[in-house]
């Protein structure tokens, strides 16, 4: 496949081998300084790698995302984001993780940077 960038109002897609190397630049493009990385327990290694790539921008990793985004998980993630005063959420994983990122942003102005590890469709829908 050939690398490409797809830019859409309120959405920007960066695709290609090694695109994860641009994570810190994309977060910086949003003006973010304090990032909460979210993932599932099973994909924690990807979130830890993302946090390493983000360096001092990564404030914490919340590795409790679960299928269908249970309300208790969404509340806990929102609380953690508020406590840490984060200004961006990076979601690493599939639909459950990206859905959790959306649930956090639902009650705040936080932008979400989604790094899908599978194609679930959640990364392309606004809800």
Order of alpha helices (4+ residues) and beta strands (2+ residues): beta-beta-alpha-beta-alpha-beta-alpha-beta-alpha-beta
